[in-house]
Amino acid sequence: MKLTEEQYLESCNDNAGYCRLCDDITECSGIEPDAEAYTCPVCDASELMGVELALLMGWLDLGT
C-alpha cells in the first residue's frame, strides 16, 4: 500500500494498524507499533499489524 509521509505519520500518531488481507489502514486505535497477528475489525482475519512494523516489513510504501 502506498502512503504519503503525512498519512503514515497520522496513522502512527493514531496507533492505527495495517491489515495485510484488507490492504488497508484500520480506523481503530490502540494498535502497538510492533503488533503482529491481531484480529482485523473489518475482515476478522489475524493479519493486523502496527503501521511501523508494516513499513519495516515492506508492506507500506512511502511515496510522494
PyMOL commands that set and color helices and strands:
alter all, ss='L'
color gray80, all
select helices_A, chain A and resi 5-13+51-56
alter helices_A, ss='H'
color red, helices_A
select strands_A, chain A and resi 2-3+17-19+24-25+48-50+61-62
alter strands_A, ss='S'
color yellow, strands_A
deselect
rebuild
show_as cartoon
